[in-house]
Structures are given as C-alpha cells and as structure tokens.
Amino acid sequence: MTIIEMLQQSSILTILGVATVFGFIALMVFCIGLVGKIINRTGKKQPLEKGVVLPETVAAITAAVSEYRKSKE
C-alpha cells in the first residue's frame, strides 16, 4: 500500500466520520425541537424567568442546609 493510497483511505474515513457526527448532531437538534413543540402543546408550565426562585425552593434549600449543619456538629 503506497502513501497515496493510505492518504486517500484516511481522507475517506475522515469525511465519513465527520459526516456521521454531523448527521447525529442534526438528528439530536431535530429531536430536541420536536420534544419542545410537544411539551408546548401539552400546556405544561413554562419555565420561570431567569433569576426567579419559588419560595418552596428556598424553603427546601434552607431545610437541607440546616439538616446538613446539624449532622456535622
């Protein structure tokens, strides 16, 4: 096998590898978009605005930190 043949074969494998990765990423983007549309149609709650924290979340975190500190004493 000459160096030219080896370079041709490695070029083909490289192109096939890049095409496979690109195709997989394109499929993932399509699936994520489809799932997003399905979720929006089912009427689920929209995500909160950035920086907004529910009081229940704050209470749960506070309780968890308190229990952790008690267990370390």
Summary of the structure (lengths in Angstrom):
residues: 73
radius of gyration: 25.6
end to end distance: 70.9
largest distance: 71.6
contacts: 118
relative contact order: 0.05
helix: 78%
strand: 0%
